[in-house]
């Protein structure tokens, strides 16, 4: 990938296209978590790639590209949020169609019920906890990347993720116990 980045730094449009293809899912999912408004996400994604094109000459090829790209994503999303009213993060972003499929109707029904219960539990969390969960499980970012994107310390990121998961586990256990008592 370093070769592709190096070529893109020297205005090779084909190399830049390869970068866009490789990293577009990451950019789109991260922007979706940070913005959650379809129009803003589309604007952000286009602007992010323009920012990358313009700033690529400042990127050190021997440095990791993904963290640099995530900083560009976070900065552009923050800029867009400052220009427009803040929006909340929707965790309905993960469609049921994204879950593994099976021909087993019972399996599908259980998956849908579980997904609905899980989304209900997630929606009870604070926006900060929802964002950390969405960036980790939906966008696929690791802890240090989440800290970079949100502009918070690594320890804060870890504790938010831990608390969010524990809260959901507690909520699910409570729900399960109440179901068993019925």
Rosetta blueprint (number, residue, H / E / L):
1 X L
2 X H
3 X H
4 X H
5 X H
6 X H
7 X H
8 X H
9 X H
10 X L
11 X L
12 X L
13 X H
14 X H
15 X H
16 X H
17 X H
18 X H
19 X H
20 X H
21 X H
22 X H
23 X H
24 X H
25 X H
26 X H
27 X H
28 X H
29 X H
30 X H
31 X H
32 X H
33 X H
34 X H
35 X H
36 X L
37 X L
38 X H
39 X H
40 X H
41 X H
42 X H
43 X H
44 X H
45 X H
46 X H
47 X H
48 X H
49 X H
50 X H
51 X H
52 X H
53 X H
54 X H
55 X H
56 X H
57 X H
58 X H
59 X L
60 X L
61 X L
62 X L
63 X L
64 X L
65 X H
66 X H
67 X H
68 X H
69 X H
70 X H
71 X H
72 X H
73 X H
74 X H
75 X H
76 X H
77 X H
78 X H
79 X H
80 X H
81 X H
82 X H
83 X H
84 X L
85 X L
86 X L
87 X L
88 X L
89 X L
90 X L
91 X H
92 X H
93 X H
94 X L
95 X L
96 X H
97 X H
98 X H
99 X L
100 X L
101 X L
102 X L
103 X L
104 X L
105 X H
106 X H
107 X H
108 X H
109 X H
110 X H
111 X H
112 X H
113 X H
114 X H
115 X H
116 X H
117 X H
118 X H
119 X H
120 X H
121 X H
122 X H
123 X H
124 X L
125 X L
126 X L
127 X H
128 X H
129 X H
130 X H
131 X H
132 X H
133 X H
134 X H
135 X H
136 X H
137 X H
138 X H
139 X L
140 X L
141 X L
142 X L
143 X H
144 X H
145 X H
146 X H
147 X H
148 X H
149 X H
150 X H
151 X L
152 X L
153 X L
154 X H
155 X H
156 X H
157 X H
158 X H
159 X H
160 X H
161 X H
162 X H
163 X H
164 X H
165 X H
166 X H
167 X H
168 X H
169 X H
170 X H
171 X H
172 X H
173 X H
174 X H
175 X H
176 X H
177 X H
178 X H
179 X H
180 X H
181 X H
182 X L
